[in-house]
Amino acid sequence: MNVKDFSFDLPQELIAQDPLEDRSASRLLVMDKHTGEIRHRIFRDITEYLKPGDCLVVNNTKVIPARLFGVKEDTGAKIEVLLLKRQEGDVWETLVKPGRKCRPGTKLVFGDGLLKGTVIEVAEEGNRLIRFLYDGIFEEVLDRLGQMPLPPYITHELKDKNRYQTVYAKHDGSAAAPTAGLHFTEGLLKKIQDKGVGIAHVTLHVGLGTFRPVKVENVLDHHMHSEFYVVEEGQAEKINRAKAAGGRVICVGTTSCRTLESAAAPDGTVKAGSGWTDIFIYPGYSFKAMDCLITNFHLPESTLVMLVSALAGREHVLHAYEEAVREKYRFFSFGDACFFTDLGSGQ
């Protein structure tokens, strides 16, 4: 399976730079995962495609303002640090720019000394382990000094930090937002629940590994970074009850999907627990827990396009993307959404 099999042409102007004022006003491409039939809707119309007894699974991770700008203590040279993963205590795995001269022992200063750091190790792929020193609570210091870690393809400044958070974000820990969830408002979620659809919350702290480009020619040679997930007992029971009663399990985003598939037994039963997952889903994968998927439009040749192709078929997915380009849908984090589902009920 060649990475080029998941390529498509995307005009630069279709990459969304700003979130819409109304989250639920984004467009929604609905595709039958079996037949490839396409319908063009608005995101708030998602309620028409959900049935009583279904269970919507959302990722309630919260993005931390993980981008820090500081200087090297000895030279005053400017430095940018992106927090990727908390290792233990105040030690974080980070991405440092420029990283070449940040050897172990290098001391960094942020916010006129409000936060200090020492590089203690060069980790995998050149990432740096940094031990931070500060007074008070780290999260409060970070909230004061840090900026939202927007993807590199977004060049506009984000005016409101909350627009890169889902309305149900709860647990700090992500370096990127689970962007499929950005389309939901409190009102839309209430409308969904009023229809008799359950909403289950899981947590997967999104690392940048999810968006790491596939640099190998053969897809099977790609190695996924691991990410931490949590499925609480009550949420696993909610999902399993819906499945047992004949309802569909509908994941909001690829991160919710990867969490469920990591936590599911071969029979599709979701087990409560926590741990690290590096699950890589590509065509040929047999889904255990997820039936349908709500997701944004992803980068060409990405592991996320491969995951969607595993559910709906590579040809159907590439056809959907070609249609979206023709119809000038907005792509990536602040863009429009797709719903890969079954339209057999005459909706």
Summary of the structure (lengths in Angstrom):
residues: 347
radius of gyration: 20.5
end to end distance: 34.9
largest distance: 67.9
contacts: 1137
relative contact order: 0.21
helix: 29%
strand: 30%
